[in-house]
Amino acid sequence: MNKHNRIVTSVSIIGLAALILMLNFTSPTEIGPFGVLLFFTTVYLVSFGLMTFLIHSFFRVAFKKQVNGSKLYLYAAIMAFVPIMLMMARSFGAINLWTISLIILFVFLAEFLVYKKT
């Protein structure tokens, strides 16, 4: 495991611990705006670590090859934003087929852009 993978794993585990602590000891009304920002940041960090692992595994199994680090992290960064978009849509009360279709379209276009540019 290289240096970058260890950093991503460490940050994801620390983010998961912070997320669990926030969910167990606070509520949205008492945490304030900075706490909400911290919550979404930790959700993103945990999602980024999970997506990095899943994409790395997918490329290894499906294509039997190693993907370079920068491309892997770009793919993971886009995919890690999906839970944030879903939570945002849920907070607006707009989770329906149309919203999910637009999120999938956004992710597809962003991943396609990464594929073409790198």
C-alpha positions in Angstrom: 0.0 0.0 0.0 1.5 3.3 -1.0 1.7 6.5 1.0 -1.5 8.1 -0.5 -3.6 5.1 0.2 -2.5 5.1 3.8 -3.4 8.8 4.1 -6.8 8.3 2.5 -7.5 5.3 4.8 -6.4 7.1 7.9 -8.4 10.2 7.2 -11.5 8.1 6.4 -11.2 6.2 9.7 -10.8 9.4 11.6 -13.8 10.9 9.8 -15.9 7.8 10.6 -15.0 8.1 14.3 -15.9 11.8 14.3 -19.1 11.1 12.5 -20.1 8.4 15.0 -19.3 10.7 17.9 -21.4 13.5 16.3 -24.3 11.3 15.7 -24.3 9.9 19.2 -23.7 13.0 21.3 -25.3 15.9 19.4 -28.4 16.9 17.6 -28.7 19.2 14.6 -30.3 22.0 16.7 -27.5 22.1 19.2 -24.5 21.6 16.9 -24.8 24.9 15.0 -23.7 25.9 11.5 -20.0 24.9 12.0 -21.1 21.4 13.2 -23.3 20.9 10.2 -20.4 21.8 8.0 -18.2 19.4 9.9 -20.9 16.7 9.5 -21.0 17.0 5.7 -17.2 17.1 5.6 -16.9 13.9 7.5 -19.6 12.2 5.4 -17.6 13.2 2.3 -14.3 12.0 3.8 -15.8 8.6 4.7 -17.5 8.4 1.3 -14.2 9.3 -0.4 -12.3 6.5 1.4 -15.0 4.0 0.6 -15.3 4.9 -3.0 -11.5 4.8 -3.4 -11.5 1.3 -2.1 -14.5 0.2 -4.3 -13.1 1.8 -7.5 -9.7 0.3 -6.9 -11.2 -3.1 -6.4 -13.5 -2.7 -9.4 -10.6 -1.9 -11.7 -8.5 -4.8 -10.3 -11.3 -7.3 -10.8 -13.0 -6.1 -14.0 -9.9 -5.0 -16.0 -7.2 -7.0 -14.3 -5.0 -3.9 -14.1 -3.9 -1.2 -11.8 -5.3 2.3 -12.4 -3.0 5.2 -11.8 -3.4 7.1 -8.5 -4.5 10.5 -9.8 -7.3 9.0 -12.0 -8.5 6.8 -9.2 -8.8 9.7 -6.8 -10.6 11.8 -9.4 -13.2 9.1 -10.0 -13.5 8.6 -6.2 -13.9 12.3 -5.5 -16.9 12.5 -7.9 -18.5 9.3 -6.6 -18.1 10.5 -3.0 -20.2 13.5 -3.7 -23.3 11.3 -4.4 -24.3 10.8 -0.8 -24.0 14.6 -0.2 -26.3 15.3 -3.2 -28.8 12.7 -2.0 -28.9 14.2 1.5 -29.3 17.7 0.0 -32.2 16.5 -2.1 -33.7 14.7 0.9 -33.5 17.9 3.0 -35.5 19.7 0.2 -38.0 16.9 0.2 -37.3 16.2 -3.5 -36.2 12.6 -3.6 -38.0 11.1 -6.6 -37.1 9.4 -9.8 -36.4 12.7 -11.6 -33.9 13.8 -8.9 -32.1 10.5 -8.8 -31.9 10.5 -12.6 -30.3 14.0 -12.6 -27.8 12.9 -10.0 -26.9 9.8 -12.1 -26.6 12.0 -15.2 -24.3 14.5 -13.3 -22.1 11.7 -12.1 -21.9 10.1 -15.5 -21.0 13.4 -17.2 -18.4 14.2 -14.6 -16.8 10.7 -14.8 -16.8 11.0 -18.6 -15.0 14.3 -18.4 -12.4 12.8 -16.1 -12.0 9.8 -18.5 -11.5 12.2 -21.5 -9.2 14.7 -19.9 -6.8 12.4 -18.1 
